Amino acid sequence: MSDINDQDLGMHRNITRRDFLNGVAVAAGATLLPPNLLADGDPENSPTYYPPTLTGLRGSHVGAFEAIHSLRDGNFWDTAGKPQDTGEDYDLIVVGGGISGLSSAYYFQRAAGGKAKILILENHDDFGGHAKRNEFTVGQRRMLGYGGTFAIQSPAPYSTVAKDMIRDLGIDVGSYQKYNNRDLYSSQGLAAYMFFDKETFGADKLVPDPAPLSEGEAGDLSITAPDAWKRFLAEAPLSEKAKQDFVRMHQGKEDYMPGLSQTEKRFRLARMSCAKYLTDIAGFSPEIVKWYQACTHSDFGVGLDAVSAQDAWAAIDLPGFQGLNLSPEPGPGQNRDAIRSAEADQYFFHFPDGNASIARLLVRKLIPDAIPGTTVHDVVTARANYAKLDESGSNIKIRLNSPVVRVKHQGAAATAKGVEVAYVRGGKVHTVRAKNCVLACWHVVIPYICEELPEKQKDALSSAAKVPLLYSNVVLNNWTSFKKLGTHYVASPGCYHTNLMLDLPVSIGDYRCSQKPEDPVVIHMTKTPCKPGLPARDQHVMGRVQIYSTQFETIERKIRDQMARILGPGGFEPARDIAAITVNRWPHGYAYEYNSLWDKFWLEGTETPCEVARRPYGRIAIANADAAAYAYTDAAIDQAYRAVQELVKA
Ligand SMILES: Cc1cc2nc3c(=O)[nH]c(=O)nc-3n(C[C@H](O)[C@H](O)[C@H](O)COP(=O)(O)OP(=O)(O)OC[C@H]3O[C@@H](n4cnc5c(N)ncnc54)[C@H](O)[C@@H]3O)c2cc1C
């Protein structure tokens, strides 16, 4: 942290509904059920109920997780009281209202010819799961941000099933460039920059990045500042050796593994961390590792210390490998994010609220009155009517603020005609019944809510602990400081958030992106909490604990401080320029993907835990992206399709 005082940071300004609650403290407190679950009535029916506009701490917000955590801790039923039977009966109950849960309802309804009665139960106050919409208003201007899932994009091509759904929702993926103002920032002379912070590199310094690695969310980074190499070499606070190594890394052609065959090289690269390769094999300065440490965060959720050299090379085109002449074919145990496909690269579409638009289009298919409009254009600005999600006369209902705490067959699983599901709402436990159930929630939750599953399957489900992430959206009154500094994207690997960027300039329907530096804009910042030096899964655990136990005020202060230090020389003043902050906290973020460093079964090609975890059990089928161990929207869709097929064919 810098010495900038609270007044200058603007900590005194009431810009947001500041949420000082510490999630862990609430969970550990005397009341196991959080305030919104204790409230009687249906908050969604209030005309002011509109979660996308809530600022402060979102994502896994206070109120969403406490009941499930107390279930995990074994004390939920001590105080839960006797469940009350709602008397409701459905053809299908879906646990989890993310893309996979909504897709499950879509496929089941289609199989039933539109006649099925379906209930979706979701613990958050909004639908969409990771596909989260953030909305802001500055003056007359309404702005959107993605609080989670950024875009239709996947390392592997979408399946026919997933493509068919995207088409059925009205999304013409090939038309994306019509909406993307891709030259906006380059026409303003903006390029990628590097921020060296004094805690990590000895001095705060912003310099042009002469060779930025691609970062999907930042758009096109291929245009660099004209004097980038010269300024980097003159100004970067690195030792002379590190600067020379940086040049060698990008321009050298040396084979650092002479005498080894392709197979031998790949065998070794799959088993060693990228950090080790760069320092011990290629002989680069440790300062190089410090700079690139976070470059694998957005794919893998950990840094170079815990990603194999093979995966870092293949997934993000990390330089330093060109002299090895590696063939592009996938090597042993290569992570799925590191297997690139030209066809998949073409299949890209970003809505201003990310894939929350997909969630909204799915909800429109299921409950047309909930999302006004008819086209993929009008969905972007449509105001969802939350009161329509759970109407008594409707065949399909989405019940928010309703964590499921128990799923059990009515009788023996093999012969049962249905399941009973218990969930918490308004401070009480309720039960509902259905002929079928899809568990589209996170796999780590399932063993706690569905105790009757076989032990081996529960172990496999438990091993799917997700990757934690923070996606922070900061609304600025203008972006003149970016213009003055000449940047739209800054990598800052030593800082709390490891990058910051101007929003991708996309305009669809009535929605217009920020067009000129004087206009308000959304800045996107990401953080992948991890603990370098530990095995990857342990790093995810530490990161999860860290973000569950960090208050919004702390994150806000870090955001303001980081922006002041990076953008201050461009005239940025946090107290004056920041209009709103939403921090989307995802302690259970990306699905865990298998890799050659930490998962022996993956390297050896034997059965994977997700194959065991997703087995159907009686009338219960299991979806979610976790079921594919693949952290992408297409996995959530494909797994929903499979789960529904298992139920309708059984
Ligand atoms: C920050 C972030 C960025 C991403 N970016 C991209 C991207 O750009 N492109 C891409 O393709 N993929 C991306 N992904 C991955 C993608 O979002 C997911 O693969 C996909 O959306 C997962 O959908 P899902 O329905 O399987 O899970 P989720 O979206 O997690 O939905 C599961 C839902 O179940 C709920 N739930 C859990 N337990 C219970 C319970 N007991 N009772 C009721 N409900 C429960 C959860 O709260 C959640 O809402 C991203 C993920 C994250 C976290």
The ligand as an SDF file (V2000), in Angstrom:
LIG
                    3D

 53 58  0  0  0  0  0  0  0  0999 V2000
  -15.0840  -15.2400  -12.8440 C   0  0  0  0  0  0  0  0  0  0  0  0
  -15.3870  -16.2750  -13.8970 C   0  0  0  0  0  0  0  0  0  0  0  0
  -15.1830  -15.9880  -15.2430 C   0  0  0  0  0  0  0  0  0  0  0  0
  -15.4800  -16.9150  -16.2160 C   0  0  0  0  0  0  0  0  0  0  0  0
  -15.3370  -16.6060  -17.5510 N   0  0  0  0  0  0  0  0  0  0  0  0
  -15.7350  -17.4840  -18.5000 C   0  0  0  0  0  0  0  0  0  0  0  0
  -15.7450  -17.1180  -19.8840 C   0  0  0  0  0  0  0  0  0  0  0  0
  -15.3530  -16.0330  -20.2690 O   0  0  0  0  0  0  0  0  0  0  0  0
  -16.2210  -18.0260  -20.7790 N   0  0  0  0  0  0  0  0  0  0  0  0
  -16.6870  -19.2540  -20.4040 C   0  0  0  0  0  0  0  0  0  0  0  0
  -17.1210  -20.0300  -21.2560 O   0  0  0  0  0  0  0  0  0  0  0  0
  -16.6750  -19.6180  -19.1000 N   0  0  0  0  0  0  0  0  0  0  0  0
  -16.2310  -18.7710  -18.1610 C   0  0  0  0  0  0  0  0  0  0  0  0
  -16.2710  -19.1200  -16.8370 N   0  0  0  0  0  0  0  0  0  0  0  0
  -16.7600  -20.4500  -16.4880 C   0  0  0  0  0  0  0  0  0  0  0  0
  -18.2850  -20.4870  -16.6390 C   0  0  0  0  0  0  0  0  0  0  0  0
  -18.8130  -19.3630  -16.0230 O   0  0  0  0  0  0  0  0  0  0  0  0
  -18.8360  -21.6590  -15.9980 C   0  0  0  0  0  0  0  0  0  0  0  0
  -18.2580  -22.8220  -16.5320 O   0  0  0  0  0  0  0  0  0  0  0  0
  -20.3360  -21.8090  -16.1560 C   0  0  0  0  0  0  0  0  0  0  0  0
  -21.0430  -20.5950  -16.1300 O   0  0  0  0  0  0  0  0  0  0  0  0
  -20.7620  -22.6440  -15.0080 C   0  0  0  0  0  0  0  0  0  0  0  0
  -22.1420  -22.7740  -15.0010 O   0  0  0  0  0  0  0  0  0  0  0  0
  -22.7670  -23.7970  -14.0050 P   0  0  0  0  0  0  0  0  0  0  0  0
  -24.2330  -23.6550  -14.0880 O   0  0  0  0  0  0  0  0  0  0  0  0
  -22.1590  -25.1290  -14.2300 O   0  0  0  0  0  0  0  0  0  0  0  0
  -22.2450  -23.3280  -12.5560 O   0  0  0  0  0  0  0  0  0  0  0  0
  -22.5730  -22.0000  -11.7610 P   0  0  0  0  0  0  0  0  0  0  0  0
  -22.6270  -20.8450  -12.6520 O   0  0  0  0  0  0  0  0  0  0  0  0
  -21.6340  -21.9580  -10.6220 O   0  0  0  0  0  0  0  0  0  0  0  0
  -24.0300  -22.2500  -11.2240 O   0  0  0  0  0  0  0  0  0  0  0  0
  -24.2950  -23.1570  -10.1740 C   0  0  0  0  0  0  0  0  0  0  0  0
  -25.2870  -22.5090   -9.2670 C   0  0  0  0  0  0  0  0  0  0  0  0
  -25.6760  -23.4360   -8.2540 O   0  0  0  0  0  0  0  0  0  0  0  0
  -25.8410  -22.6780   -7.0790 C   0  0  0  0  0  0  0  0  0  0  0  0
  -25.8390  -23.5460   -5.8930 N   0  0  0  0  0  0  0  0  0  0  0  0
  -24.7690  -24.1180   -5.2870 C   0  0  0  0  0  0  0  0  0  0  0  0
  -25.1930  -24.8200   -4.2110 N   0  0  0  0  0  0  0  0  0  0  0  0
  -26.5400  -24.6710   -4.1490 C   0  0  0  0  0  0  0  0  0  0  0  0
  -27.5280  -25.1500   -3.2530 C   0  0  0  0  0  0  0  0  0  0  0  0
  -27.2300  -25.9550   -2.2270 N   0  0  0  0  0  0  0  0  0  0  0  0
  -28.8150  -24.7760   -3.4520 N   0  0  0  0  0  0  0  0  0  0  0  0
  -29.1460  -23.9730   -4.5010 C   0  0  0  0  0  0  0  0  0  0  0  0
  -28.2430  -23.5070   -5.3850 N   0  0  0  0  0  0  0  0  0  0  0  0
  -26.9550  -23.8640   -5.2120 C   0  0  0  0  0  0  0  0  0  0  0  0
  -24.6740  -21.7340   -7.1200 C   0  0  0  0  0  0  0  0  0  0  0  0
  -24.8350  -20.6860   -6.2350 O   0  0  0  0  0  0  0  0  0  0  0  0
  -24.6950  -21.2990   -8.5600 C   0  0  0  0  0  0  0  0  0  0  0  0
  -25.5110  -20.1780   -8.7500 O   0  0  0  0  0  0  0  0  0  0  0  0
  -15.9720  -18.2000  -15.8430 C   0  0  0  0  0  0  0  0  0  0  0  0
  -16.1550  -18.5010  -14.4950 C   0  0  0  0  0  0  0  0  0  0  0  0
  -15.8720  -17.5550  -13.5260 C   0  0  0  0  0  0  0  0  0  0  0  0
  -16.0790  -17.8900  -12.0810 C   0  0  0  0  0  0  0  0  0  0  0  0
  1  2  1  0
  2  3  1  0
  2 52  2  0
  3  4  2  0
  4  5  1  0
  4 50  1  0
  5  6  2  0
  6  7  1  0
  6 13  1  0
  7  8  2  0
  7  9  1  0
  9 10  1  0
 10 11  2  0
 10 12  1  0
 12 13  2  0
 13 14  1  0
 14 15  1  0
 14 50  1  0
 15 16  1  0
 16 17  1  0
 16 18  1  0
 18 19  1  0
 18 20  1  0
 20 21  1  0
 20 22  1  0
 22 23  1  0
 23 24  1  0
 24 25  2  0
 24 26  1  0
 24 27  1  0
 27 28  1  0
 28 29  2  0
 28 30  1  0
 28 31  1  0
 31 32  1  0
 32 33  1  0
 33 34  1  0
 33 48  1  0
 34 35  1  0
 35 36  1  0
 35 46  1  0
 36 37  1  0
 36 45  1  0
 37 38  2  0
 38 39  1  0
 39 40  1  0
 39 45  2  0
 40 41  1  0
 40 42  2  0
 42 43  1  0
 43 44  2  0
 44 45  1  0
 46 47  1  0
 46 48  1  0
 48 49  1  0
 50 51  2  0
 51 52  1  0
 52 53  1  0
M  END
$$$$
